[in-house]
């Protein structure tokens, strides 16, 4: 591969990455909207917001369904971060709606 071909291939890969990033962002926002719904339902039922068992189920689901190349440990770390960010969002959003200080993970 010539330098020109390599630069062109690199540019094409970066365009693909940008497209994937936008799709990931859309899915993260979709997930966050579902987390909001879960929070409202749990508040209506007066159920605890945080359920460690459910968090374990999420980790199991994503690691079992992981076809790679990311190793399971990396997938779990990514979803730990997603869950943490959703919890912070839910806590901030819950305070705005209800004055609640609860932190939850869905």
Secondary structure by P-SEA (a helix, b strand, c coil): ccaaaaaaaaaaaaaaaaaaaaaaaaaaaaaaaaaaaaaaaaaaaccccccaaaaaaaaaaaaaaccccccaaaaaaaaaaaaaaaaaaaaaaaaacccccccccc
